[in-house]
């Protein structure tokens, strides 16, 4: 498994991360490893936009859309 090393972390940031790890009942390494998994698995805004743009577009006629809306309103 690859290693990641981060240098020159501000002291206050390090202390906050140590506190969060302690609250989670984890070592700093365990906590940061879990957080990296979350970061890596969360899509960025650009990735979400790209997924949306690559979706197959549907084709619904205007008349069928209006008919579907009328039917839905009539059921309420």
C-alpha positions in Angstrom: 0.0 0.0 0.0 1.4 3.4 -0.9 2.4 6.0 1.7 1.5 9.6 1.9 3.6 12.2 3.8 2.5 15.8 4.4 5.1 18.3 5.7 4.7 21.7 7.3 1.2 21.2 8.7 0.4 24.2 10.8 0.5 23.4 14.5 -3.2 24.4 15.1 -4.3 22.2 12.3 -2.3 19.2 13.6 -3.7 19.7 17.1 -7.3 19.8 15.7 -6.7 16.6 13.8 -5.2 14.9 16.8 -8.3 15.9 18.9 -10.7 14.6 16.2 -8.8 11.3 16.0 -9.0 10.9 19.7 -12.7 11.7 19.7 -13.1 9.0 17.1 -11.1 6.5 19.1 -8.5 6.3 16.4 -4.8 7.0 16.0 -4.0 10.0 13.8 -2.9 7.7 11.0 -6.2 5.7 11.2 -8.3 8.9 11.3 -6.5 10.6 8.4 -6.6 7.4 6.3 -10.4 7.2 6.8 -10.7 10.9 5.9 -8.7 10.3 2.7 -11.1 7.5 1.7 -14.0 9.9 2.1 -12.2 12.6 0.1 -11.3 10.3 -2.7 -14.8 8.8 -2.9 -16.7 12.1 -2.9 -17.1 13.5 -6.5 -16.0 17.1 -7.1 -18.5 19.6 -8.6 -16.7 19.3 -11.9 -17.1 15.5 -11.8 -20.8 15.7 -11.0 -21.3 18.2 -13.9 -19.4 15.9 -16.2 -21.6 13.0 -15.2 -24.8 15.1 -15.8 -23.6 16.2 -19.2 -22.8 12.7 -20.3 -26.2 11.3 -19.4 -28.4 10.2 -22.2 -31.0 12.7 -22.9 -34.6 11.7 -23.1 -37.0 12.8 -25.8 -40.5 13.7 -24.7 -42.8 15.7 -26.8 -44.4 18.9 -25.6 -47.9 17.5 -26.0 -47.2 14.3 -24.0 -45.5 16.4 -21.3 -48.6 18.6 -21.0 -50.9 15.6 -21.0 -48.8 14.0 -18.2 -49.0 17.2 -16.1 -52.8 17.4 -16.6 -53.2 13.7 -15.6 -51.1 14.2 -12.5 -53.0 17.3 -11.5 -56.3 15.6 -12.0 -55.3 12.8 -9.6 -54.7 15.2 -6.8 
